[in-house]
C-alpha cells in the first residue's frame, strides 16, 4: 500500500462509498488532510485509527462481568410467603 492515499482509494479499501469516507474525514473520525477539493490520507495514520476504532467498538459490545452471587440459603429451597397484614377498618354501627 502507498504511503498516502486518496479518499477514493480509502473507499475502495473499506468497501464503502466515497461520500461516506469524505463525511468521516470532514467530521474527524478518520485522519486526513484536504488539499483543494481532494482529501489525502496517510496510510499509517489510517491503520492506527482503524485499529483503535475496532478496539473501541469491541469494548462497547462486551457485556460487563457480573460478580458471582453469594447464596445465603440452600439452592432450591423457597421461602414461604405470607399474605399481607391489612389494617383494621372501623365497624359501622
C-alpha positions as CSV (number, residue, x, y, z in Angstrom):
1,X,0.0,0.0,0.0
2,X,1.2,3.5,-0.8
3,X,2.2,6.0,2.0
4,X,-0.5,8.4,1.0
5,X,-3.9,7.5,-0.5
6,X,-6.9,9.5,-1.7
7,X,-10.5,9.3,-0.4
8,X,-11.4,7.2,-3.4
9,X,-8.7,4.6,-2.6
10,X,-9.8,4.6,1.1
11,X,-13.4,3.9,0.0
12,X,-12.2,1.0,-2.2
13,X,-10.2,-0.4,0.7
14,X,-13.0,0.0,3.2
15,X,-15.7,-1.3,0.7
16,X,-17.9,1.8,1.1
17,X,-18.9,4.9,-0.8
18,X,-16.5,7.8,-1.3
19,X,-19.1,10.2,0.2
20,X,-19.1,8.1,3.4
21,X,-15.3,8.3,3.7
22,X,-15.3,12.1,3.0
23,X,-18.0,12.6,5.6
24,X,-15.9,10.7,8.2
25,X,-12.8,12.8,7.1
26,X,-14.8,16.0,7.5
27,X,-16.1,15.1,11.0
28,X,-12.6,14.0,12.1
29,X,-13.5,10.3,12.6
30,X,-10.8,9.4,10.0
31,X,-7.4,11.1,9.8
32,X,-6.8,13.1,6.6
33,X,-5.9,16.4,5.0
34,X,-7.8,18.4,2.4
35,X,-5.8,19.9,-0.4
36,X,-8.0,21.9,-2.7
37,X,-11.0,19.7,-3.5
38,X,-9.3,16.4,-2.7
39,X,-8.6,14.6,0.5
40,X,-5.4,12.7,1.2
41,X,-4.9,10.2,3.9
42,X,-1.6,8.9,5.3
43,X,-2.0,5.1,5.4
44,X,-0.2,4.6,8.7
45,X,-2.5,7.1,10.4
46,X,-5.5,5.4,8.8
47,X,-4.4,2.0,10.0
48,X,-3.8,3.3,13.6
49,X,-7.2,4.9,13.5
50,X,-9.0,1.8,12.2
51,X,-7.2,-0.4,14.9
52,X,-8.3,2.0,17.6
53,X,-11.9,2.2,16.3
54,X,-12.1,-1.6,16.1
55,X,-10.9,-1.9,19.7
56,X,-13.4,0.7,20.9
57,X,-16.3,-1.0,19.1
58,X,-15.3,-4.4,20.5
59,X,-15.3,-2.9,24.1
60,X,-18.7,-1.4,23.5
61,X,-20.1,-4.9,22.5
62,X,-18.6,-6.7,25.5
63,X,-21.0,-7.5,28.3
64,X,-20.0,-6.4,31.8
65,X,-18.8,-9.2,34.1
66,X,-21.2,-9.7,37.0
67,X,-19.8,-10.6,40.3
68,X,-20.7,-14.1,41.5
69,X,-23.9,-14.4,43.6
70,X,-23.4,-15.3,47.2
71,X,-26.1,-17.8,48.3
72,X,-27.2,-17.5,51.9
73,X,-29.7,-20.4,51.6
74,X,-29.6,-23.8,50.1
75,X,-30.4,-23.6,46.4
76,X,-33.9,-24.9,45.5
77,X,-35.4,-24.1,48.9
78,X,-38.0,-21.3,48.6
79,X,-39.0,-19.0,51.4
80,X,-42.7,-19.1,52.5
81,X,-44.7,-16.1,51.5
82,X,-47.2,-14.8,54.0
83,X,-50.3,-12.8,53.0
84,X,-50.0,-9.1,53.8
85,X,-51.5,-7.8,57.0
86,X,-54.4,-5.5,56.3
87,X,-55.3,-2.5,58.5
88,X,-58.3,-3.0,60.7
89,X,-61.3,-1.0,59.5
90,X,-63.7,0.7,61.9
91,X,-67.0,-1.1,62.2
92,X,-70.1,0.9,61.1
93,X,-72.9,0.8,63.7
